[in-house]
Amino acid sequence: MLRSGESLFSAVLPKDAEGRGALSWKEGSTIRVTGICSVRMDPKTTGQGGGSVQPASVSILLRSLDDVTVLHAPSWWTRGHALVVLCIVGALTFAALAWIFVLRRRVEQQTQAIRLSEERLRHLSQHDVLTGLPNRFLLNDRLSISLKRISRFDSALGLLMIDLDGFKEVNDSLGHHAGDLVLCEVAARLRSSVRATDTVARLGGDEFIVLLPDLHLAVEAESIADKIVSAISEPITVESTEVLISVSIGVCTSPAEGNDAEKLLQCADAAMYQAKAAGKNKYHVHRDGAGHC
């Protein structure tokens, strides 16, 4: 179909155009017929309608496609194409936002996993695996901080070195599994016998140590040691078997014994061995090279 002004004419292509595949112009193109063409009129409808030739009764017969010149191709940017492009852009935008959301979630999950792993490693490096109590590394750190607070707040500090009496017999008679249960129960009783601000640490084996910071009077450490002796002496039930165990405790206080962490640990250890030598199941206080039970 060809349009000229307001008139629309039908155009007939030559027969050889059928074998040329796609035409050289698209629908809506502005073309110019440069060659010779023929006009065919339908005599039945030519005179109808006001006595003038009607465009509908006229057909233009093109001789050759080479006689057709394309002056202007139609714009690709049609309403339908614009809608398609808008849908594609919207889909790509949605896919990009979804991918960004997925990546962000993955980054957050990996960051959380790394943070939890770091916290777990930090906890394992500072705590005993069996009882969950602080180990020697964390104890030394807290002891150092507590010693600095003594001079600033004019308070006292207590250090209790604890060793279980007869623990080897428990392992030999009931096995190491029962011994581990006893250690866990002892750790729980130690925690319940002190304040929440105190530190109960396991040095290894059947040795524990309790750090008592911010005491008003050094004698308070002795009452806590006596409380621990009574708590541990209660029977422990392990696999339907009652186990009787006791503790020997060495008590050392600061500033009475100085403010050196290593010296305080040595004094508490020495006092603990004196408590064992005095009959066990008791505490011994170290004071200026001497002591009393």
Secondary structure by P-SEA (a helix, b strand, c coil): ccccccbbbbbbbccccccccccccccccccccccbbbbbbccccccccccccccccbbbbbccccccccccccccccaaaaaaaaaaaaaaaaaaaaaaaaaaaaaaaaaaaaaaaaaaaaaaaccccccccccaaaaaaaaaaaaaaaaaccbbbbbbbbbbcaaaaaaaaccaaaaaaaaaaaaaaaaaaccccbbbbbccccbbbbbbccccccaaaaaaaaaaaaaaacccccccbbbbbbbbbbbbbcccccccaaaaaaaaaaaaaaaaaacccbbbbbccccccc
